[in-house]
Amino acid sequence: MERVLIDELHKWKNKSDRKPLILRGARQVGKTWLLKDFGKKFFKDVCYINFEQKDVLGAIFEGTLSPQRIIEQLSVYSGKKIQPADTLLIFDEVQEMPRALTSLKYFAEEAPEYAICCAGSLLGVALHEGTSFPVGKVEFLDLYPLSFREFLLANGEEMLLDYILKNGHRDLATFTEKLTDYLKKYFVIGGMPSAVLKWLDTHDFFEVDDVQKQLLAAYENDFSKHAPRQIIEKIRYVWDSIPSQLAKENKKFVYGLVRDGARAREYEDSLMWLSDAGEIIRTYNISKPDVPLKAYADLKSFKVFLLDVGLLRCMSGVSPKVILEGSKIFEEFKGALTEQYVCQELQLFKRLQTNFYWTSSSSAEVDFLVSDGMEVYPLECKAGITMNAKSLKVYRQKYMPKWSLRTSLLPYNKNEEEGIVDIPLYMLFALSAELRIEN
């Protein structure tokens, strides 16, 4: 399956001031596969090192962290000579070997000619717990589940995608039904690579559902295996509460839904662990929509989403059969699947600040705020084709934004007079182009 991030990896390879790169992301989003595919396409050879084999590799990193010594011993260990210009060196599960992380500093300073890419599913957790880190000596990229754009590519729709990217919103009426149908499928299947592969192999939603249940079980097993013992039970409570949190009309995270009598101070470590592991996304309430958005975020008032819409659908017990019932999937679960989808699509715009929402002192709420660092754009997302956005109207009257954004199943429309842009849910990947921002 084609991953769009491979273009960023290629740019990294050709940098004159290249540093070792760390690819971050939750378990099972395809980090190892992507790095191996990148190596196969753009290097003559790949040397893959998995640090879960601690006993064998520990000795190599126990001594002096001289890059040349490490390269010599890894060459012997792997049985292949590591060449600076020709070999991609992949460090997998690098958080399991803190000294390997530290060695990246010396590679950056003394041997930048070596191309080193690292992956670590729980790297964020390891760093939060105090693992030594070569600050300023590495670069980062983040990998998420397949986006809707990548889902189209996986289903062989390169020509359709190229047409959309080339023509934008023009002349899309012919393909609206097809794109909506793909979006329905994406709400059921999501973007976890193993679920998408199962769909491509079988075209059976219930087999996809089985794969998703296995993924959810694997995440839950990680709690017991990797989390500090004192917060394991709390992590499970938080995790299990997410569907009910998102089912509410007001999706603000409520500790009382985690457990009766629960308090913020008891569960903040659990939320932090899930966030560091890449398994949840938090969006924060903004009291004043001004730049920079972070300065106006209320860190005590937030929503919690999962990393993938398909996993949320499965975890919530929404049957795959809902795909057969018209647009019901967009309305099921009080719009939670639609908001989850929009949240994870927004993660892909690295030049935009996206993990924020706005509420008024009354009951008005705008689902997302998007900022390019100069302007703040309200983004309202709706299920289906009903677009009665009263909260957006309240926001516009109060703050008069340059543009207000709405996303639903309605066709594209740009109302210059009112300053409102309607972007179909299946075209959200074109948002940065609409705002004229280079992603």
C-alpha positions as CSV (number, residue, x, y, z in Angstrom):
1,M,0.0,0.0,0.0
2,E,1.3,3.4,-0.9
3,R,1.9,5.8,2.0
4,V,2.1,9.5,1.3
5,L,4.8,10.0,3.9
6,I,7.3,8.2,1.7
7,D,7.7,11.5,-0.1
8,E,8.8,13.2,3.1
9,L,11.3,10.4,3.7
10,H,12.7,10.9,0.2
11,K,13.2,14.6,0.9
12,W,14.9,13.7,4.2
13,K,17.3,11.4,2.3
14,N,18.4,14.2,0.0
15,K,19.0,16.8,2.6
16,S,22.5,18.2,2.8
17,D,22.2,18.7,6.6
18,R,20.4,15.4,7.2
19,K,20.2,14.1,10.8
20,P,19.1,10.7,12.0
21,L,15.3,10.4,11.7
22,I,12.7,9.1,14.2
23,L,9.4,7.9,12.8
24,R,6.8,8.1,15.5
25,G,3.4,6.4,15.6
26,A,1.2,4.0,17.5
27,R,1.6,0.2,17.2
28,Q,0.4,-1.4,14.0
29,V,0.2,1.8,11.9
30,G,2.9,0.5,9.5
31,K,6.1,2.2,10.6
32,T,8.4,-0.8,10.0
33,W,6.8,-1.7,6.7
34,L,7.1,1.9,5.5
35,L,10.8,2.2,6.4
36,K,11.6,-1.1,4.7
37,D,9.6,0.0,1.6
38,F,11.5,3.3,1.6
39,G,14.8,1.5,1.9
40,K,13.9,-0.9,-0.9
41,K,12.9,2.0,-3.3
42,F,15.6,4.5,-2.6
43,F,18.7,2.6,-1.3
44,K,20.8,-0.2,-2.6
45,D,20.6,-2.1,0.7
46,V,18.8,-2.1,4.0
47,C,20.2,-3.1,7.4
48,Y,17.3,-3.8,9.8
49,I,18.0,-3.9,13.5
50,N,15.3,-4.8,16.0
51,F,16.1,-3.8,19.5
52,E,13.6,-6.2,21.1
53,Q,16.6,-8.6,20.7
54,K,18.3,-6.9,23.7
55,D,20.6,-9.7,24.7
56,V,22.5,-9.9,21.5
57,L,22.6,-6.1,20.7
58,G,23.2,-4.8,24.2
59,A,26.9,-5.4,24.1
60,I,27.3,-3.3,20.9
61,F,25.9,-0.3,22.7
62,E,27.3,-0.8,26.1
63,G,30.8,0.4,25.2
64,T,32.0,3.6,23.7
65,L,29.4,5.1,21.3
66,S,31.8,5.7,18.5
67,P,29.8,5.6,15.3
68,Q,32.6,3.7,13.4
69,R,32.8,1.0,16.1
70,I,29.0,0.6,16.1
71,I,28.8,0.4,12.3
72,E,31.6,-2.2,12.2
73,Q,29.9,-4.4,14.9
74,L,26.4,-4.0,13.3
75,S,27.8,-5.0,10.0
76,V,29.2,-8.2,11.5
77,Y,26.0,-8.8,13.4
78,S,23.8,-8.4,10.3
79,G,26.2,-10.1,7.9
80,K,26.2,-7.2,5.5
81,K,28.6,-4.2,5.1
82,I,26.9,-0.9,5.9
83,Q,27.8,1.6,3.3
84,P,27.2,5.4,4.0
85,A,25.7,6.3,0.7
86,D,24.0,3.0,-0.2
87,T,22.6,1.5,3.0
88,L,19.5,2.5,5.0
89,L,20.1,1.6,8.6
90,I,16.8,0.9,10.4
91,F,16.6,0.9,14.2
92,D,13.3,-0.7,15.2
93,E,11.7,-0.5,18.7
94,V,14.6,1.8,19.5
95,Q,13.0,2.8,22.8
96,E,14.0,-0.7,24.1
97,M,17.7,0.4,23.9
98,P,18.2,3.8,25.5
99,R,21.9,3.7,24.6
100,A,21.0,3.3,20.9
101,L,18.9,6.5,21.2
102,T,21.9,8.3,22.8
103,S,24.2,7.1,20.0
104,L,22.2,9.1,17.5
105,K,23.8,12.3,18.9
106,Y,27.2,10.9,17.9
107,F,26.0,9.9,14.4
108,A,24.7,13.4,13.9
109,E,27.9,15.0,15.0
110,E,30.6,12.6,13.8
111,A,29.1,10.5,11.0
112,P,26.2,12.3,9.3
113,E,26.9,10.4,6.1
114,Y,25.1,7.4,7.5
115,A,21.3,7.2,6.8
116,I,19.6,6.1,10.0
117,C,15.8,5.8,10.5
118,C,14.4,4.8,13.8
119,A,10.9,3.5,14.7
120,G,9.4,3.1,18.2
121,S,5.8,2.3,19.0
122,L,6.1,3.4,22.6
123,L,8.9,5.9,22.1
124,G,6.7,8.7,23.5
125,V,6.1,6.7,26.7
126,A,9.8,6.0,27.1
127,L,10.7,9.6,26.7
128,H,8.1,10.7,29.1
129,E,9.5,8.3,31.7
130,G,13.0,10.0,31.4
131,T,14.9,8.1,28.7
132,S,18.0,10.1,27.7
133,F,17.4,11.8,24.4
134,P,19.7,13.5,21.9
135,V,17.8,16.9,21.8
136,G,18.4,18.8,18.6
137,K,20.3,15.9,17.0
138,V,17.4,14.1,15.3
139,E,14.5,14.8,13.0
140,F,10.9,13.6,13.4
141,L,8.1,12.4,11.2
142,D,4.7,11.1,12.4
143,L,2.9,8.2,10.9
144,Y,-0.9,7.7,11.4
145,P,-3.3,5.1,10.1
146,L,-4.0,5.3,6.4
147,S,-5.8,8.5,5.6
148,F,-8.9,8.6,3.3
149,R,-6.6,9.7,0.5
150,E,-4.4,6.7,1.1
151,F,-7.5,4.5,1.4
152,L,-8.5,5.6,-2.2
153,L,-5.0,4.7,-3.4
154,A,-5.1,1.3,-1.7
155,N,-8.4,0.6,-3.6
156,G,-6.8,1.4,-6.9
157,E,-8.3,4.9,-7.4
158,E,-5.1,6.7,-8.4
159,M,-6.8,8.3,-11.4
160,L,-9.8,9.6,-9.4
161,L,-7.5,11.0,-6.7
162,D,-5.3,12.7,-9.4
163,Y,-8.4,14.2,-10.9
164,I,-9.5,15.6,-7.6
165,L,-6.1,17.1,-6.8
166,K,-5.8,18.6,-10.3
167,N,-9.3,19.9,-10.6
168,G,-10.2,20.6,-7.0
169,H,-13.9,21.1,-6.5
170,R,-14.7,21.5,-10.2
171,D,-16.7,18.9,-12.0
172,L,-17.0,16.4,-9.2
173,A,-20.7,15.8,-9.5
174,T,-20.1,12.7,-11.6
175,F,-18.0,11.1,-8.8
176,T,-19.9,12.2,-5.7
177,E,-21.8,8.9,-5.2
178,K,-18.6,6.9,-5.7
179,L,-16.6,9.0,-3.2
180,T,-19.4,8.9,-0.7
181,D,-19.5,5.1,-1.0
182,Y,-15.8,4.9,-0.4
183,L,-16.2,7.2,2.6
184,K,-18.8,4.9,4.1
185,K,-16.5,2.0,3.7
186,Y,-13.7,4.0,5.3
187,F,-15.9,4.7,8.4
188,V,-16.3,0.9,8.8
189,I,-12.8,-0.2,7.9
190,G,-10.7,2.7,9.0
191,G,-7.1,3.1,8.2
192,M,-5.2,0.4,10.2
193,P,-3.1,-1.3,7.6
194,S,-4.0,-4.9,8.6
195,A,-7.8,-4.0,8.5
196,V,-7.4,-2.4,5.0
197,L,-5.4,-5.4,3.8
198,K,-8.1,-7.7,5.0
199,W,-10.7,-5.7,3.1
200,L,-8.6,-5.7,-0.1
201,D,-8.2,-9.5,0.2
202,T,-11.7,-10.5,1.2
203,H,-14.2,-7.5,0.7
204,D,-15.9,-8.9,3.8
205,F,-16.7,-6.4,6.5
206,F,-17.1,-9.0,9.2
207,E,-13.6,-10.3,8.6
208,V,-12.4,-6.7,8.9
209,D,-14.3,-6.5,12.1
210,D,-12.4,-9.6,13.4
211,V,-9.1,-8.0,12.6
212,Q,-10.1,-4.8,14.4
213,K,-11.1,-6.7,17.5
214,Q,-7.7,-8.4,17.4
215,L,-6.0,-4.9,17.2
216,L,-8.0,-3.6,20.1
217,A,-7.1,-6.7,22.2
218,A,-3.4,-6.1,21.3
219,Y,-3.6,-2.5,22.5
220,E,-5.2,-3.7,25.8
221,N,-2.5,-6.3,26.2
222,D,0.1,-3.5,25.8
223,F,-1.4,-1.8,28.9
224,S,-0.5,-4.8,31.1
225,K,2.9,-5.3,29.3
226,H,4.3,-1.8,29.1
227,A,2.4,0.6,31.5
228,P,3.4,1.2,35.1
229,R,1.6,-1.3,37.3
230,Q,-0.1,1.4,39.4
231,I,-2.0,2.9,36.4
232,I,-2.8,-0.2,34.4
233,E,-6.4,-0.5,35.8
234,K,-7.0,3.3,35.3
235,I,-5.8,3.1,31.7
236,R,-8.3,0.4,31.0
237,Y,-11.1,2.5,32.6
238,V,-10.2,5.5,30.5
239,W,-9.9,3.4,27.3
240,D,-13.2,1.7,27.8
241,S,-15.0,5.0,28.5
242,I,-14.1,6.6,25.1
243,P,-17.1,5.4,23.1
244,S,-19.5,6.7,25.8
245,Q,-17.6,10.0,26.0
246,L,-18.0,10.5,22.3
247,A,-21.7,9.4,22.3
248,K,-22.6,12.5,24.4
249,E,-24.0,15.6,22.6
250,N,-21.3,17.6,24.4
251,K,-18.2,15.4,23.9
252,K,-16.1,17.1,26.5
253,F,-14.2,14.4,28.5
254,V,-16.0,13.7,31.8
255,Y,-14.1,11.8,34.5
256,G,-17.4,10.7,36.0
257,L,-17.9,8.5,32.9
258,V,-14.6,6.8,33.5
259,R,-15.7,5.6,37.0
260,D,-18.1,6.9,39.6
261,G,-16.3,9.5,41.7
262,A,-13.3,9.7,39.5
263,R,-11.2,12.9,39.7
264,A,-8.8,14.5,37.2
265,R,-5.7,14.1,39.4
266,E,-6.3,10.3,39.6
267,Y,-6.5,9.8,35.8
268,E,-4.2,12.3,34.2
269,D,-1.3,9.9,34.2
270,S,-3.5,7.3,32.4
271,L,-4.5,9.8,29.7
272,M,-0.9,10.9,29.3
273,W,0.2,7.3,28.8
274,L,-2.4,6.7,26.1
275,S,-1.5,10.0,24.4
276,D,2.3,9.2,24.5
277,A,1.5,5.8,23.0
278,G,-0.3,7.5,20.1
279,E,-3.5,5.6,20.9
280,I,-5.7,8.7,21.7
281,I,-5.9,12.2,20.3
282,R,-6.8,15.1,22.7
283,T,-8.4,18.4,21.5
284,Y,-8.5,21.3,23.8
285,N,-11.2,23.9,24.5
286,I,-10.2,27.5,23.5
287,S,-11.6,30.4,25.4
288,K,-10.4,33.0,22.9
289,P,-9.8,32.1,19.3
290,D,-6.6,34.0,18.7
291,V,-3.1,33.2,17.7
292,P,-1.2,31.3,19.0
293,L,-4.1,28.9,19.8
294,K,-2.0,27.1,22.4
295,A,-1.8,30.2,24.6
296,Y,-5.6,30.2,25.0
297,A,-6.1,26.5,25.5
298,D,-7.9,25.3,28.7
299,L,-5.8,22.2,29.5
300,K,-8.5,21.0,31.9
301,S,-11.3,21.0,29.3
302,F,-10.7,18.6,26.4
303,K,-12.2,15.9,24.2
304,V,-10.6,12.4,23.6
305,F,-10.7,10.6,20.3
306,L,-9.2,7.3,19.3
307,L,-6.4,7.0,16.7
308,D,-8.7,5.5,14.1
309,V,-12.3,5.8,13.0
310,G,-12.6,2.0,12.2
311,L,-11.4,1.1,15.6
312,L,-13.9,3.5,17.2
313,R,-16.7,2.0,15.1
314,C,-15.7,-1.6,16.2
315,M,-15.1,-0.6,19.8
316,S,-18.5,1.0,20.0
317,G,-20.3,-2.1,18.7
318,V,-21.7,-0.4,15.6
319,S,-22.4,-3.3,13.2
320,P,-20.6,-3.3,9.8
321,K,-24.1,-3.9,8.3
322,V,-24.8,-0.2,8.8
323,I,-22.8,0.3,5.6
324,L,-25.8,-1.0,3.7
325,E,-28.2,1.5,5.2
326,G,-27.8,4.6,3.1
327,S,-26.2,7.5,4.9
328,K,-27.1,6.1,8.3
329,I,-23.4,5.5,9.2
330,F,-22.8,9.2,9.2
331,E,-25.6,9.8,11.6
332,E,-25.0,6.7,13.8
333,F,-23.5,7.3,17.3
334,K,-24.6,11.0,17.3
335,G,-22.1,12.1,14.7
336,A,-19.1,10.7,16.8
337,L,-17.7,8.8,13.8
338,T,-17.9,11.9,11.6
339,E,-16.1,14.0,14.2
340,Q,-13.5,11.2,14.8
341,Y,-12.9,11.0,11.0
342,V,-12.4,14.8,10.8
343,C,-10.1,14.8,13.8
344,Q,-7.7,12.2,12.4
345,E,-7.7,13.8,8.9
346,L,-6.7,17.1,10.5
347,Q,-3.6,15.4,12.1
348,L,-2.1,15.1,8.6
349,F,-1.7,18.9,8.1
350,K,1.6,19.5,9.9
351,R,1.6,23.2,9.1
352,L,-1.7,23.7,10.7
353,Q,-2.7,23.9,14.4
354,T,-5.7,21.7,14.6
355,N,-6.3,20.1,18.0
356,F,-8.6,22.7,19.4
357,Y,-12.3,23.5,19.6
358,W,-14.4,26.5,20.9
359,T,-17.3,26.8,23.3
360,S,-19.2,29.9,24.3
361,S,-20.4,30.8,27.7
362,S,-23.8,29.5,26.6
363,S,-24.3,26.3,24.7
364,A,-22.6,27.1,21.4
365,E,-19.7,24.9,20.3
366,V,-17.6,24.8,17.1
367,D,-16.1,21.3,16.6
368,F,-12.6,22.4,15.5
369,L,-10.5,25.5,15.2
370,V,-7.8,25.5,12.5
371,S,-4.9,28.0,12.5
372,D,-2.1,28.6,10.1
373,G,-0.4,30.9,12.7
374,M,-1.9,34.0,11.3
375,E,-5.6,33.4,11.0
376,V,-8.0,31.1,13.0
377,Y,-10.7,29.3,11.0
378,P,-13.7,27.7,12.7
379,L,-14.5,24.3,11.2
380,E,-18.0,22.7,11.8
381,C,-18.5,19.1,10.8
382,K,-21.9,17.6,10.3
383,A,-23.2,14.1,9.5
384,G,-25.1,13.7,6.3
385,I,-26.5,16.6,4.3
386,T,-28.2,18.6,7.1
387,M,-26.2,21.8,7.7
388,N,-27.9,23.7,10.5
389,A,-24.8,25.2,12.1
390,K,-26.2,27.5,14.8
391,S,-23.0,27.5,16.8
392,L,-20.9,28.5,13.7
393,K,-23.3,31.5,13.2
394,V,-22.7,32.5,16.9
395,Y,-19.0,32.3,16.4
396,R,-19.0,34.2,13.2
397,Q,-21.1,37.1,14.6
398,K,-18.7,37.3,17.6
399,Y,-15.3,37.0,16.0
400,M,-15.8,37.7,12.3
401,P,-13.2,35.2,10.9
402,K,-11.7,35.6,7.5
403,W,-13.3,32.3,6.4
404,S,-15.6,29.8,8.2
405,L,-15.4,26.2,7.2
406,R,-18.1,23.5,7.1
407,T,-17.7,19.9,6.2
408,S,-20.5,17.4,5.5
409,L,-21.9,15.4,2.6
410,L,-23.0,18.6,0.8
411,P,-21.1,19.5,-2.4
412,Y,-18.3,22.1,-2.4
413,N,-19.4,25.7,-2.3
414,K,-17.6,28.9,-1.6
415,N,-19.7,31.9,-0.6
416,E,-17.5,34.9,-0.9
417,E,-20.2,37.2,0.4
418,E,-20.7,35.3,3.7
419,G,-17.2,34.0,4.0
420,I,-18.2,30.4,4.3
421,V,-16.6,27.4,2.5
422,D,-18.4,24.1,2.3
423,I,-15.9,21.2,1.9
424,P,-17.2,17.7,1.4
425,L,-16.0,15.2,4.0
426,Y,-14.4,13.2,1.2
427,M,-12.3,16.2,0.1
428,L,-10.9,17.1,3.5
429,F,-7.4,16.1,2.3
430,A,-7.5,19.2,0.0
431,L,-8.0,21.6,3.0
432,S,-4.5,23.0,3.0
433,A,-4.8,23.8,-0.7
434,E,-8.1,25.6,0.0
435,L,-6.4,27.7,2.6
436,R,-3.4,28.1,0.3
437,I,-1.1,26.5,2.8
438,E,1.9,24.4,1.7
439,N,1.6,21.2,3.7
